[in-house]
Amino acid sequence: MQTILTDFYTLTSYEKAENGSFLAYIQLNKDHDIFKGHFPGNPVTPGVCMMQIIKELTEELTASKLFLKTASNVKFMAIINPFETPDLKLQLDITEDGEDVKVKNSTSFGETIALKLSVSYKKLMS
């Protein structure tokens, strides 16, 4: 799996649910340089990094290179501290329609929902 977030996270496993959605389990690298600056002494996973993780996982699951067209209903609901909650579960409801890929995501740790978003991507020709 190619990623621009080198060593930022590891995809530990994923499974396809009966309804066609996916559950992906990742582990954040608490020692990544991003956390030294965001924020010193109180590390917080940047929202843009979470959005990139969702894009990369969707690319992996659809075997397509993607370009973000729109993002809506982006709600950051809890802080993701990589030292306290490095293990995340991402539910990805993926719908493909020709060149368009739509994703509804819910990201959580334990019983806490940390992020909800809906995004639309365009498939890039390789």
DSSP file with accessible surface (Angstrom, degrees, kcal/mol):
  #  RESIDUE AA STRUCTURE BP1 BP2  ACC     N-H-->O    O-->H-N    N-H-->O    O-->H-N    TCO  KAPPA ALPHA  PHI   PSI    X-CA   Y-CA   Z-CA
    1    1 A M              0   0   98      0, 0.0     2,-0.3     0, 0.0    56,-0.0   0.000 360.0 360.0 360.0 123.6    0.0    0.0    0.0
    2    2 A Q        +     0   0  164     54,-0.1     2,-0.3     4,-0.0    58,-0.1  -0.653 360.0 173.9 -85.4 143.2    1.5    3.4   -1.1
    3    3 A T        -     0   0   50     -2,-0.3     3,-0.1     1,-0.1     4,-0.0  -0.998  38.2-151.5-148.6 143.3    1.0    6.3    1.3
    4    4 A I  S    S+     0   0  129     -2,-0.3     2,-1.3     1,-0.2    -1,-0.1   0.613  94.2  75.8 -85.4 -12.9    2.2    9.9    1.5
    5    5 A L  S >> S-     0   0   21     47,-0.1     3,-2.5    44,-0.1     4,-0.6  -0.494  83.4-159.1 -93.2  64.8    2.0    9.6    5.3
    6    6 A T  T 34 S-     0   0   89     -2,-1.3    -2,-0.1     1,-0.3    -4,-0.0  -0.196  70.2 -12.1 -53.7 122.7    5.1    7.5    5.5
    7    7 A D  T 34 S+     0   0  120      2,-0.2    -1,-0.3     1,-0.1     3,-0.1   0.634 101.5 118.7  61.5  17.0    5.2    5.6    8.8
    8    8 A F  T <4 S-     0   0    0     -3,-2.5    21,-2.7     1,-0.2     2,-0.3   0.847  81.5  -3.3 -79.7 -34.4    2.3    7.6   10.2
    9    9 A Y  E  <  -A   28   0A  20     -4,-0.6     2,-0.4    19,-0.3    -1,-0.2  -0.976  60.3-136.4-152.2 163.4    0.0    4.6   10.5
   10   10 A T  E     -A   27   0A  84     17,-2.1    17,-2.3    -2,-0.3     2,-0.8  -0.994  17.9-134.1-125.8 130.7   -0.3    0.9    9.9
   11   11 A L  E     -A   26   0A  45     -2,-0.4    15,-0.3    15,-0.2     3,-0.1  -0.765  26.3-179.3 -78.7 110.1   -3.3   -0.9    8.4
   12   12 A T  E     -     0   0A  82     13,-2.4     2,-0.3    -2,-0.8    14,-0.2   0.841  58.4 -31.8 -85.2 -34.1   -3.5   -3.8   10.9
   13   13 A S  E     -A   25   0A  59     12,-1.5    12,-3.3    -3,-0.1    -1,-0.3  -0.967  51.6-161.4-171.2 164.3   -6.5   -5.5    9.2
   14   14 A Y  E     -A   24   0A 119     -2,-0.3     2,-0.3    10,-0.2    10,-0.2  -0.983   4.6-166.6-151.7 158.3   -9.7   -4.9    7.3
   15   15 A E  E     -A   23   0A  98      8,-2.4     8,-2.7    -2,-0.3     2,-0.5  -0.992  21.6-125.5-145.3 148.8  -12.9   -6.9    6.6
   16   16 A K  E     -A   22   0A 144     -2,-0.3     6,-0.2     6,-0.2     2,-0.1  -0.855  28.1-141.2 -96.6 127.7  -15.7   -6.5    4.2
   17   17 A A    >   -     0   0   35      4,-3.3     3,-1.9    -2,-0.5    -1,-0.0  -0.401  26.1-105.2 -82.8 165.2  -19.2   -6.5    5.8
   18   18 A E  T 3  S+     0   0  209      1,-0.3    -1,-0.1     2,-0.1    -2,-0.0   0.826 119.0  57.8 -60.2 -32.6  -22.2   -8.2    4.3
   19   19 A N  T 3  S-     0   0  120      1,-0.1    -1,-0.3     2,-0.0     3,-0.1   0.381 122.9-101.9 -83.2   6.5  -23.7   -4.9    3.2
   20   20 A G  S <  S+     0   0   28     -3,-1.9    74,-0.4     1,-0.3    -2,-0.1   0.350  84.3 122.4  93.0  -7.7  -20.6   -4.0    1.1
   21   21 A S        -     0   0    7     72,-0.1    -4,-3.3    -5,-0.1     2,-0.4  -0.362  53.8-131.2 -81.3 169.0  -19.1   -1.6    3.6
   22   22 A F  E     -AB  16  92A  27     70,-2.5    70,-2.9    -6,-0.2     2,-0.5  -0.931   7.4-152.6-121.7 147.4  -15.6   -2.1    5.0
   23   23 A L  E     -AB  15  91A  29     -8,-2.7    -8,-2.4    -2,-0.4     2,-0.4  -0.989  19.4-172.2-114.6 122.0  -14.2   -2.0    8.5
   24   24 A A  E     -AB  14  90A   0     66,-2.8    66,-3.2    -2,-0.5     2,-0.5  -0.950   9.3-156.2-116.3 138.3  -10.5   -1.1    8.6
   25   25 A Y  E     +AB  13  89A  71    -12,-3.3   -13,-2.4    -2,-0.4   -12,-1.5  -0.963  18.5 175.2-115.9 125.3   -8.4   -1.2   11.7
   26   26 A I  E     -AB  11  88A   1     62,-2.3    62,-2.6    -2,-0.5     2,-0.4  -0.879  22.2-146.1-126.5 160.5   -5.3    1.0   11.9
   27   27 A Q  E     -AB  10  87A  87    -17,-2.3   -17,-2.1    -2,-0.3    60,-0.2  -0.996  19.4-136.1-127.3 125.2   -2.7    1.9   14.5
   28   28 A L  E     -A    9   0A   7     58,-2.5     2,-1.0    -2,-0.4   -19,-0.3  -0.534  17.8-122.7 -76.5 146.3   -1.1    5.3   14.6
   29   29 A N    >   -     0   0   53    -21,-2.7     3,-2.0    -2,-0.2    54,-0.1  -0.782  21.6-166.0 -89.8  99.8    2.6    5.7   15.1
   30   30 A K  T 3  S+     0   0   88     -2,-1.0    -1,-0.2     1,-0.3    53,-0.1   0.711  84.9  58.7 -61.4 -18.7    2.8    7.8   18.3
   31   31 A D  T 3  S+     0   0  101     51,-0.1    -1,-0.3    -3,-0.1     5,-0.1   0.372  76.2 126.4 -94.2   5.6    6.5    8.5   17.5
   32   32 A H  S X  S-     0   0   37     -3,-2.0     3,-1.2   -24,-0.2     4,-0.4  -0.323  70.3-120.5 -65.8 146.2    5.9   10.1   14.1
   33   33 A D  T >> S+     0   0  110      1,-0.3     3,-1.3     2,-0.2     4,-0.7   0.771 106.1  72.4 -59.0 -28.5    7.4   13.6   13.7
   34   34 A I  H >> S+     0   0   49      1,-0.3     4,-1.2     2,-0.2     3,-1.1   0.898  94.0  54.5 -54.1 -39.8    4.0   15.1   13.0
   35   35 A F  H <4 S+     0   0   10     -3,-1.2    -1,-0.3     1,-0.3     7,-0.2   0.684  94.6  67.9 -73.8 -14.9    3.1   14.7   16.7
   36   36 A K  H <4 S+     0   0  141     -3,-1.3    -1,-0.3    -4,-0.4    -2,-0.2   0.785 115.1  27.8 -71.7 -25.6    6.2   16.6   17.8
   37   37 A G  H << S+     0   0   54     -3,-1.1     2,-0.2    -4,-0.7    -2,-0.2   0.525 106.2  77.9-110.2  -8.4    4.8   19.8   16.3
   38   38 A H  S  < S-     0   0   57     -4,-1.2     6,-2.9     1,-0.3    -1,-0.2  -0.610 127.6 -25.0-131.7  72.0    1.0   19.1   16.6
   39   39 A F  S >  S-     0   0  105      4,-0.4     3,-2.2    -2,-0.2    -1,-0.3   0.710  70.2-135.0-128.3 144.7    1.2   19.8   19.5
   40   40 A P  T 3  S+     0   0   99      0, 0.0    -4,-0.1     0, 0.0    -3,-0.1  -0.257  98.2   2.9 -55.3 126.7    4.3   19.6   21.7
   41   41 A G  T 3  S+     0   0   88     -6,-0.1    -5,-0.1    -3,-0.0    -6,-0.0   0.292 134.9  56.0  81.8 -13.6    3.4   18.0   25.0
   42   42 A N  S <  S-     0   0   95     -3,-2.2    -1,-0.0    -7,-0.2    -6,-0.0  -0.497  79.8-159.4-147.5  71.3   -0.2   17.4   23.9
   43   43 A P        -     0   0   16      0, 0.0    -4,-0.4     0, 0.0     2,-0.4  -0.297  11.7-179.1 -64.6 135.2   -0.2   15.4   20.6
   44   44 A V        -     0   0   23     -6,-2.9    37,-0.2    37,-0.2    -2,-0.1  -1.000  31.3-118.6-133.2 133.4   -3.3   15.5   18.5
   45   45 A T        -     0   0   10     35,-2.4    35,-0.3    -2,-0.4     2,-0.1  -0.604  38.2-118.2 -71.8 121.3   -3.8   13.7   15.2
   46   46 A P     >  -     0   0   14      0, 0.0     4,-1.7     0, 0.0     3,-0.5  -0.353  11.1-133.2 -63.6 138.8   -4.4   16.4   12.5
   47   47 A G  H  > S+     0   0   22      1,-0.2     4,-2.3     2,-0.2     5,-0.2   0.877 106.3  57.5 -59.1 -38.8   -7.8   16.2   10.8
   48   48 A V  H  > S+     0   0  109      1,-0.2     4,-2.0     2,-0.2    -1,-0.2   0.860 104.4  52.9 -64.1 -31.6   -6.2   16.5    7.4
   49   49 A C  H  > S+     0   0   11     -3,-0.5     4,-2.5     2,-0.2    -1,-0.2   0.902 107.4  50.9 -69.3 -38.9   -4.1   13.4    8.1
   50   50 A M  H  X S+     0   0    2     -4,-1.7     4,-2.2     1,-0.2    -2,-0.2   0.912 109.7  50.6 -63.6 -39.3   -7.3   11.5    9.0
   51   51 A M  H  X S+     0   0   45     -4,-2.3     4,-2.0     1,-0.2    -2,-0.2   0.898 110.2  50.0 -65.2 -37.4   -8.8   12.6    5.8
   52   52 A Q  H  X S+     0   0   40     -4,-2.0     4,-2.9     2,-0.2    -2,-0.2   0.902 107.5  53.9 -67.1 -39.5   -5.7   11.4    3.9
   53   53 A I  H  X S+     0   0    0     -4,-2.5     4,-2.9     2,-0.2     5,-0.2   0.934 108.1  50.2 -59.7 -44.4   -5.9    8.0    5.7
   54   54 A I  H  X S+     0   0    0     -4,-2.2     4,-2.4     1,-0.2    -1,-0.2   0.925 111.5  48.5 -61.3 -42.3   -9.5    7.6    4.5
   55   55 A K  H  X S+     0   0   39     -4,-2.0     4,-2.6     2,-0.2    -2,-0.2   0.942 112.5  47.7 -62.3 -46.9   -8.5    8.5    0.9
   56   56 A E  H  X S+     0   0    4     -4,-2.9     4,-2.2     1,-0.2    -2,-0.2   0.907 112.4  48.4 -64.1 -41.0   -5.6    6.0    1.0
   57   57 A L  H  X S+     0   0    2     -4,-2.9     4,-2.6    -5,-0.2    -1,-0.2   0.918 111.5  50.4 -65.0 -40.3   -7.7    3.2    2.5
   58   58 A T  H  X S+     0   0    0     -4,-2.4     4,-2.0    -5,-0.2     6,-0.2   0.907 109.1  51.7 -64.6 -39.6  -10.4    3.9   -0.2
   59   59 A E  H  X>S+     0   0   18     -4,-2.6     5,-1.4     1,-0.2     4,-1.2   0.922 111.9  47.2 -60.3 -43.3   -7.7    3.7   -2.9
   60   60 A E  H  <5S+     0   0   89     -4,-2.2     3,-0.3     1,-0.2    -2,-0.2   0.924 114.2  46.0 -64.2 -44.3   -6.5    0.4   -1.5
   61   61 A L  H  <5S+     0   0   32     -4,-2.6    -1,-0.2     1,-0.2    -2,-0.2   0.757 121.5  36.5 -75.0 -24.8  -10.0   -1.1   -1.3
   62   62 A T  H  <5S-     0   0   17     -4,-2.0    -1,-0.2     2,-0.2    -2,-0.2   0.467  99.7-130.5-103.3  -4.7  -11.2    0.1   -4.7
   63   63 A A  T  <5 +     0   0   94     -4,-1.2     2,-0.3    -3,-0.3    -3,-0.2   0.895  69.5 118.3  54.3  43.1   -7.8   -0.5   -6.5
   64   64 A S      < -     0   0   25     -5,-1.4     2,-0.4    -6,-0.2    -1,-0.2  -0.990  68.9-123.5-137.3 145.8   -8.1    3.1   -7.9
   65   65 A K  E     -C  124   0A 100     59,-0.5    59,-2.9    -2,-0.3     2,-0.3  -0.756  41.2-158.1 -83.1 137.2   -6.1    6.3   -7.7
   66   66 A L  E     -C  123   0A   3     -2,-0.4     2,-0.4    57,-0.2    57,-0.2  -0.882  21.3-156.5-126.5 152.2   -8.4    9.0   -6.4
   67   67 A F  E     -C  122   0A 123     55,-2.1    55,-2.6    -2,-0.3     2,-0.3  -0.994  31.7-117.7-124.0 128.4   -8.7   12.8   -6.4
   68   68 A L  E     +C  121   0A  71     -2,-0.4    53,-0.2    53,-0.2     3,-0.1  -0.491  36.5 169.7 -69.2 121.6  -10.8   14.5   -3.7
   69   69 A K  E     -     0   0A  95     51,-3.1     2,-0.3     1,-0.4    52,-0.2   0.854  62.8  -4.9 -95.4 -53.4  -13.8   16.4   -5.3
   70   70 A T  E     -C  120   0A  81     50,-1.7    50,-2.7     2,-0.0     2,-0.4  -0.985  49.9-162.2-143.7 153.1  -15.9   17.3   -2.3
   71   71 A A  E     +C  119   0A  45     -2,-0.3     2,-0.3    48,-0.2    48,-0.2  -0.998  20.9 170.7-133.8 130.1  -16.0   16.8    1.4
   72   72 A S  E     +C  118   0A  59     46,-3.2    46,-2.3    -2,-0.4     3,-0.2  -0.933  56.1  23.5-137.2 162.2  -19.2   17.5    3.3
   73   73 A N  E    S+     0   0A 108     -2,-0.3     2,-0.7     1,-0.2    -1,-0.2   0.881  71.5 174.9  50.9  42.1  -20.5   16.9    6.8
   74   74 A V  E     +     0   0A  51     43,-0.2     2,-0.5    -3,-0.1    43,-0.2  -0.730   2.5 175.6 -81.7 114.1  -17.0   16.8    8.2
   75   75 A K  E     -C  116   0A 118     41,-3.2    41,-1.9    -2,-0.7     2,-0.8  -0.951  22.4-163.0-129.0 112.1  -17.3   16.5   11.9
   76   76 A F  E     +C  115   0A 110     -2,-0.5    39,-0.2    39,-0.2     3,-0.1  -0.846  19.2 170.2 -90.5 113.0  -14.4   16.1   14.3
   77   77 A M        +     0   0  103     37,-2.5     2,-0.3    -2,-0.8    38,-0.2   0.595  56.7  18.9-106.7 -15.0  -16.1   14.9   17.4
   78   78 A A  S    S-     0   0   32     36,-1.3     2,-0.3    34,-0.1    -1,-0.2  -0.985  78.9-104.7-155.2 148.5  -13.2   13.8   19.7
   79   79 A I        -     0   0  112     -2,-0.3     2,-0.8    -3,-0.1   -35,-0.0  -0.565  27.1-144.7 -74.5 134.1   -9.4   14.4   19.9
   80   80 A I        -     0   0    9    -35,-0.3   -35,-2.4    -2,-0.3    -1,-0.0  -0.885  16.3-172.0-102.9 102.6   -7.3   11.5   18.7
   81   81 A N    >>  -     0   0   14     -2,-0.8     4,-3.4   -37,-0.2     3,-0.5  -0.867  16.2-149.4 -94.4 117.1   -4.2   11.4   21.0
   82   82 A P  T 34 S+     0   0    0      0, 0.0   -52,-0.3     0, 0.0    -1,-0.1   0.693  95.4  52.0 -65.6 -17.2   -1.8    8.8   19.5
   83   83 A F  T 34 S+     0   0  111    -40,-0.2   -53,-0.0     2,-0.1   -52,-0.0   0.816 120.3  31.9 -83.9 -33.6   -0.4    7.9   23.0
   84   84 A E  T <4 S+     0   0  151     -3,-0.5     3,-0.1     1,-0.2    -1,-0.1   0.831 136.9  17.2 -91.2 -38.2   -3.8    7.3   24.6
   85   85 A T     <  +     0   0   30     -4,-3.4    -1,-0.2     1,-0.1    -2,-0.1  -0.537  65.5 148.5-138.2  70.1   -5.8    5.9   21.6
   86   86 A P        +     0   0   28      0, 0.0   -58,-2.5     0, 0.0     2,-0.6   0.724  56.8  81.3 -77.4 -19.1   -3.5    4.8   18.8
   87   87 A D  E     -B   27   0A  93    -60,-0.2     2,-0.3    -3,-0.1    23,-0.2  -0.791  62.8-179.9 -95.8 118.6   -5.9    2.0   17.6
   88   88 A L  E     -B   26   0A   4    -62,-2.6   -62,-2.3    -2,-0.6     2,-0.5  -0.889  21.8-149.7-121.3 148.5   -8.7    3.2   15.4
   89   89 A K  E     -BD  25 108A  82     19,-2.9    19,-2.7    -2,-0.3     2,-0.5  -0.971  14.7-166.0-114.8 126.5  -11.6    1.6   13.6
   90   90 A L  E     -BD  24 107A   0    -66,-3.2   -66,-2.8    -2,-0.5     2,-0.6  -0.960   7.0-158.0-116.5 119.9  -12.8    3.1   10.4
   91   91 A Q  E     -BD  23 106A  70     15,-3.0    15,-1.6    -2,-0.5     2,-0.5  -0.874  13.5-169.3 -93.3 126.4  -16.1    2.2    8.8
   92   92 A L  E     -BD  22 105A   0    -70,-2.9   -70,-2.5    -2,-0.6     2,-0.9  -0.951  12.7-168.0-122.6 109.9  -16.1    3.0    5.1
   93   93 A D  E     - D   0 104A  57     11,-2.9    11,-2.0    -2,-0.5     2,-0.5  -0.875  21.6-168.8 -95.9 105.0  -19.3    2.8    3.2
   94   94 A I  E     - D   0 103A  28     -2,-0.9     2,-0.5   -74,-0.4     9,-0.2  -0.853  14.0-176.4-106.7 128.7  -18.0    3.0   -0.4
   95   95 A T  E     - D   0 102A  90      7,-2.8     7,-3.1    -2,-0.5     2,-0.4  -0.990   8.1-161.8-123.8 123.6  -20.2    3.5   -3.5
   96   96 A E  E     + D   0 101A  95     -2,-0.5     2,-0.3     5,-0.2     5,-0.2  -0.890  14.2 171.2-107.1 134.9  -18.7    3.5   -7.0
   97   97 A D  E >   - D   0 100A 123      3,-3.0     3,-2.2    -2,-0.4     2,-0.3  -0.803  63.9 -65.9-141.5  92.8  -20.5    5.0   -9.9
   98   98 A G  T 3  S-     0   0   61     -2,-0.3    -1,-0.1     1,-0.3    25,-0.0  -0.449 121.1  -7.9  64.8-120.8  -18.4    5.1  -13.0
   99   99 A E  T 3  S+     0   0   91     -2,-0.3    24,-3.3    -3,-0.1     2,-0.4   0.513 121.5  89.5 -84.2  -7.2  -15.5    7.6  -12.4
  100  100 A D  E <   -DE  97 122A  50     -3,-2.2    -3,-3.0    22,-0.2     2,-0.4  -0.755  52.1-173.0 -98.7 140.4  -17.1    8.7   -9.1
  101  101 A V  E     -DE  96 121A   0     20,-2.4    20,-3.4    -2,-0.4     2,-0.4  -0.994   6.2-166.8-129.6 122.4  -16.4    7.1   -5.7
  102  102 A K  E     -DE  95 120A 125     -7,-3.1    -7,-2.8    -2,-0.4     2,-0.4  -0.909   4.5-169.7-111.7 140.7  -18.4    8.3   -2.6
  103  103 A V  E     -DE  94 119A   2     16,-2.7    16,-2.6    -2,-0.4     2,-0.5  -0.995  14.4-165.5-133.0 130.9  -17.5    7.4    0.9
  104  104 A K  E     -DE  93 118A 137    -11,-2.0   -11,-2.9    -2,-0.4     2,-0.4  -0.975  25.3-169.2-108.6 128.0  -19.3    7.8    4.2
  105  105 A N  E     -DE  92 117A   8     12,-3.1    12,-1.9    -2,-0.5     2,-0.4  -0.935  23.8-177.2-124.4 144.8  -16.9    7.3    7.1
  106  106 A S  E     -DE  91 116A  30    -15,-1.6   -15,-3.0    -2,-0.4     2,-0.4  -0.980  13.8-167.0-134.6 122.0  -17.1    6.9   10.8
  107  107 A T  E     +DE  90 115A   0      8,-3.0     7,-2.9    -2,-0.4     8,-1.8  -0.938  16.5 165.8-111.8 133.5  -13.9    6.7   12.7
  108  108 A S  E     -DE  89 113A  13    -19,-2.7   -19,-2.9    -2,-0.4     2,-0.4  -0.938  31.8-152.6-143.7 161.5  -13.8    5.6   16.3
  109  109 A F  E >  S- E   0 112A  32      3,-2.3     3,-2.4    -2,-0.3   -21,-0.1  -0.992  77.9 -34.8-132.1 128.4  -11.7    4.3   19.2
  110  110 A G  T 3  S-     0   0   68     -2,-0.4   -21,-0.1     1,-0.3   -25,-0.0  -0.355 126.4 -28.4  58.1-130.6  -13.4    2.2   21.7
  111  111 A E  T 3  S+     0   0  191     -3,-0.1     2,-0.5     2,-0.1    -1,-0.3   0.386 117.2 103.2 -94.1   2.1  -17.0    3.4   22.0
  112  112 A T  E <   - E   0 109A  63     -3,-2.4    -3,-2.3     2,-0.0     2,-0.6  -0.766  63.4-145.2 -95.0 124.2  -16.0    7.0   21.1
  113  113 A I  E     + E   0 108A  66     -2,-0.5    -5,-0.3    -5,-0.2     3,-0.1  -0.771  21.2 175.5 -84.5 123.4  -16.8    8.3   17.6
  114  114 A A  E     +     0   0A   1     -7,-2.9   -37,-2.5    -2,-0.6   -36,-1.3   0.734  60.6  15.3 -99.7 -28.8  -13.9   10.7   16.7
  115  115 A L  E     -CE  76 107A   1     -8,-1.8    -8,-3.0   -39,-0.2     2,-0.4  -0.994  50.5-178.0-152.8 137.9  -14.8   11.6   13.1
  116  116 A K  E     +CE  75 106A  92    -41,-1.9   -41,-3.2    -2,-0.3     2,-0.3  -0.996  22.6 152.1-132.2 136.0  -17.7   11.4   10.7
  117  117 A L  E     - E   0 105A   4    -12,-1.9   -12,-3.1    -2,-0.4     2,-0.4  -0.992  34.0-145.3-158.4 158.8  -17.4   12.6    7.1
  118  118 A S  E     +CE  72 104A  28    -46,-2.3   -46,-3.2    -2,-0.3     2,-0.3  -0.998  27.6 177.5-123.8 130.3  -18.8   12.2    3.6
  119  119 A V  E     -CE  71 103A   7    -16,-2.6   -16,-2.7    -2,-0.4     2,-0.4  -0.934  20.2-150.8-133.3 156.0  -16.4   12.6    0.7
  120  120 A S  E     -CE  70 102A  12    -50,-2.7   -51,-3.1    -2,-0.3   -50,-1.7  -0.999  17.7-173.4-127.5 129.4  -16.6   12.3   -3.1
  121  121 A Y  E     -CE  68 101A   4    -20,-3.4   -20,-2.4    -2,-0.4     2,-0.4  -0.841  18.2-138.1-117.2 158.4  -13.6   11.3   -5.2
  122  122 A K  E     -CE  67 100A  89    -55,-2.6   -55,-2.1    -2,-0.3     2,-0.2  -0.955  27.8-119.2-112.7 134.5  -13.0   11.1   -8.9
  123  123 A K  E     -C   66   0A  47    -24,-3.3     2,-0.4    -2,-0.4   -57,-0.2  -0.530  26.3-141.3 -71.5 136.6  -11.0    8.1  -10.2
  124  124 A L  E     -C   65   0A  82    -59,-2.9   -59,-0.5    -2,-0.2     2,-0.3  -0.803  16.8-117.1 -98.1 140.3   -7.8    9.1  -11.9
  125  125 A M              0   0  146     -2,-0.4   -61,-0.0   -61,-0.1   -59,-0.0  -0.590 360.0 360.0 -75.5 134.5   -6.6    7.3  -15.0
  126  126 A S              0   0  159     -2,-0.3    -1,-0.1   -61,-0.0   -62,-0.0  -0.282 360.0 360.0 -90.3 360.0   -3.3    5.5  -14.4
